[in-house]
Amino acid sequence: MQPHLSQIGQKMSQLTGVRAIMKDIIETLQSEPGKWVNLSAGNPLILPEIEAMWRDYTQQLLAGPHFGEVVGRYGASQGYEPLIEAVVDWFNSHYGWGITRRNVLITPGSQSLYFYAANCLGGVDADGMLRKIVLPLSPDYTGYGGVTLNAETLQAYKPTIDIIAPHRFKYRPDFAQMQIDDTTGAVLFSRPCNPTGNVISDAETQQIVDLAAQYNVPVFIDSAYALPFPNLVFTEMTPVFGENVVHCLSLSKVGLPGERVGIAIGDERNIHALECFQANASIHSSRYGQALAAQAISSGELARLSLSVIKPHYQRKAALLTAAFDREMPNDVPWYLHKAEGAIFAWLWLKDLPMTDWDVYRKIKQEHVIVVPGSPFFPGLKEEWAHKQQCLRISLTASEEDLEAGAAAIARVVKKAYV
Amino acid sequence: MQPHLSQIGQKMSQLTGVRAIMKDIIETLQSEPGKWVNLSAGNPLILPEIEAMWRDYTQQLLAGPHFGEVVGRYGASQGYEPLIEAVVDWFNSHYGWGITRRNVLITPGSQSLYFYAANCLGGVDADGMLRKIVLPLSPDYTGYGGVTLNAETLQAYKPTIDIIAPHRFKYRPDFAQMQIDDTTGAVLFSRPCNPTGNVISDAETQQIVDLAAQYNVPVFIDSAYALPFPNLVFTEMTPVFGENVVHCLSLSKVGLPGERVGIAIGDERNIHALECFQANASIHSSRYGQALAAQAISSGELARLSLSVIKPHYQRKAALLTAAFDREMPNDVPWYLHKAEGAIFAWLWLKDLPMTDWDVYRKIKQEHVIVVPGSPFFPGLKEEWAHKQQCLRISLTASEEDLEAGAAAIARVVKKAYV
């Protein structure tokens, strides 16, 4: 039987963004196992010190008095109380945010959080008006393309491109284009940005927040790569908070992606609406990961290992890949790496590329190297723009050897492509 | 700031059903801790043998080679491969269903599964027609009231009431009322039923499935209390399967409610649509609980302990509470217990009650006993019906002593209520 889907079912049963190409990537990797330099992975590395930390906290959970209660009881929809308290204490003592437990919600990963937010605040309102979810700077996280129940809801804007040095560029929000007003349900962006490694500056972030505040619009700042954990930040940045900001954290880049732990910190009225959505849609997040996270945050170990292990690991990789590109790539081709300000990817722009990103992806595959074409990273950007077909995402999770081999292979393809 | 919610946000930020009264129950219990006979709990008991099993499997996970990969990697949206295989093997070898891994989806609890299903299949379709989610027999699980993004989507039907013995009754589906046709998106019911302990017969279940099949309508059978685990079935029942059936399991009543593991088994086209919804809305379910469940199912221990520990525990409680009611309740009042066919609740009907279920709930509270009024258990039943205000849900999770004290207190209130 072919299911007769609702409008929402039709939208939500489409795989969007990177997921649409994962099938090809997985089949490619399985076709000749071990023969590939894989620079496509979105899955963060398992770093031994980090895995050891989660093992230790699991042992402690088993040895302590709370195991039965954690796995064997339903919990509050808001989240596991000790984790909520750990978050409140951390952000009050380190950032002075003055939050209470009513400002915190735990979700089963931050994707769920954006799903709740996009549909609680975006979509058709009681007056019949479509309120947009605004992505102020495109490209941004590919998964945002999946979270709105109505495809029309998502609205992304082209950035300003600054050439900041030979073969280096940086995206900046283009306030002349960006439309945040009373048709906006919420604003959403990642900082640091997956996939580009961009960090929108403190001042520009504040400018977005202030603009949204004029229209009573919440701003969800996806801080999955930000400080204090995983602290994948290689530039100056301060988390921006405020009454209309929902600061969104994830434990996926500190070694717990499998456990789906997302954390929202914001005004209690926003938090309450999202909590109710969660109660109705999924009751509550699973609790084992929450119990571990409560310990890792309150002990300070999570922030400590983020700074001493996770951040230097990826920062070293970013520097190595940048050097490899500078060494391998042809100087007379207009290639640009995005400034490496954070996260776990490099983002390569091939200006005036005489073919599409998919063509380049296929040619690079012929060199036994897999990257990810850039076009799926512009969710919500409806207009045509050549730049969308000129970028590649390169994962920093690969080994140093593979990053260097990958850069050399990409350089070989690029040299031929521009001839 | 007061959030400006979408229509969906307005619906989903309402707490429905039992959640709407949990605040009163929690405040009551906290008002004089230790002074209450609590017969309101929906949270299953932590049975020592069951907790020990999950501890053992956690130890094994820590000792084995897969810990890092389970918690430290993103997984497939469909679920953790070893769990999917364990489910396929179990249902093929014990039930002969002939399923493959493409027939299985793991969700973060079964509430999420019903949320995906209700909105993939129910709601407005491409032709602008509202397709209903039909609950064929009301009362049913209170949480179904929360899963539809549009309040109009849910449609429940009054049952037939059979008086089967003095002070005993049983609900049966009323096929004369029930409307399943091409306006139906999906059918959904729990079997055994939370809150009533009813088990719709094999023949009647097949009749619903056949009726739905004529219109290509999937039937989601919520088997959270069914065999093979938790096996909270005190009567004859066989799981009904078929091309248009989605058989839905949960690990919440086998000691893992905190970990949110739901399992759907059905036609691969339905499963695929739900999987995509999940990929977009939450990526995948958390994996620690899945990894434990894979071991517990494939070893056979989960089914074994369900039969030897979980089932007899609650069956004994049901018998004890039934005997207590027969002993304590006035014979000349038209009270009826629903036939105890499964699950973890008793369901009391006070026919011709000269007050509401809420009044009785409050009077029982004055006796320091907490039950749950029955009216939140009729989600989707829009018509007026006196029966909706004549029922109470009594949890079998209480101790034997508390069940007996509770029955005596309820009897005192009932005697006075009918004067």
Interface residues (C-beta under 8 A of the other chain):
Chain A: M1 Q2 P3 H4 L5 S6 Q7 I8 G9 Q10 M12 S13 Q14 L15 T16 R19 G42 N43 P44 I46 I50 E51 W54 R55 T58 Q59 L62 F67 G68 E69 V70 V71 G72 R73 Y74 G75 P108 G109 Q111 S112 F115 Y116 N119 C120 L121 G122 G123 V124 D125 A126 R131 G143 G146 V147 L149 G185 N216 P218 E243 N244 S252 G255 L256 P257 G258 E259 R260 D267 R269 N270 H272 A273 C276 F277 A279 N280 A281 S282 I283 H284 S285 S286 R287 Y288 G289
Chain B: M1 Q2 P3 H4 L5 S6 Q7 I8 G9 Q10 M12 S13 Q14 L15 T16 R19 G42 N43 P44 I46 I50 E51 W54 R55 T58 Q59 L62 F67 G68 E69 V70 V71 G72 R73 Y74 G75 P108 G109 Q111 S112 F115 Y116 N119 C120 L121 G122 G123 V124 D125 A126 R131 G143 G146 V147 L149 G185 N216 P218 E243 N244 S252 G255 L256 P257 G258 E259 R260 D267 R269 N270 H272 A273 C276 F277 A279 N280 A281 S282 I283 H284 S285 S286 R287 Y288 G289
